[in-house]
Amino acid sequence: MDEELRELIGQASELSPDSPQRAKAISLLIVKIQQLPGFYQSSHQDYFDALDQIWEWLGRNIQYFEEHPPSLTVSLVRWVNGNLHWRVKDIRNKRNQGISLDAQLNEDSMSISFKEVISETGFEPPRLDGLEGYIEKIQQQNIKFIAQKLKEYIDEDPDFVLRNSHLRDNPGCNFQVIIQRLYLKDKPETKRAIAQDFGVSEQTLYAHYRRNWSKIQSHLQQVALNSGLEQDYLL
């Protein structure tokens, strides 16, 4: 099964997003995923809306999938399941007029969403009564746990994924520093200030960010999802 999935993922990843061949490979991959052991299924009222959205997301982002031990099959199920759980929660939050995981953290042209880099700063879900309030409280605690784990990961960067993504001939100006200074400080800095500190133009910094963010985003999301899985955070 691993080899069959690897071939479909490889085909889709190498083709342009609007390619009919890519769409065919993605369709076959979706069929295979739904047959895999451990694929998340639910009677949750938001599940099928989330499922539709996750297949669209898969079609746009399959090239960012990363295989991890013990196997490609297990990695793929975890990747899809994790994002599917987040999507269910996002839909529910929107319905309850809570904070959307897609909400932008700031108005900057380099802004990111809550689900992209989860921060404890300013996250105050609505107060509810009874059982819903209890569930919301537990979820808030778990989100704070995940946020802290993600912040620790960014600060340590144990795999050097963030530090290895840097401007050419300027290793100090890397994604670890950019994320820390833009989003994780008590008083976040501007990209202009960061660019000036490293002696580069703001446009150069912006271009580097936009060119590499999708891969970094996917990696950080997986770190956050793994932290949530460890704490039985997912529904």
Buried (B, 14 or more C-beta within 10 A) or exposed (E): EEEEBBEBBEBBBEBEEEBEEBBBBBBBBBEBBEEBEEBBEBEBEBBEBBBEBBBEBBBEBBBBBEBEEEEBBBBBBBBBBBBBBBBBBBBBBBEEEBBBBEBEBEEEEBEBBBBBBBBBEEEEBEEBEEEEEEEBEEBEEBBEBBBEBBBEBBEEBEEEBBBEBBBEEBEEBBBBBBBBBBBBEEEBBEBEEBBEEBEBEBEBBBEBBEEBBEBBBBBBBBBBBBBBBEEEBBB
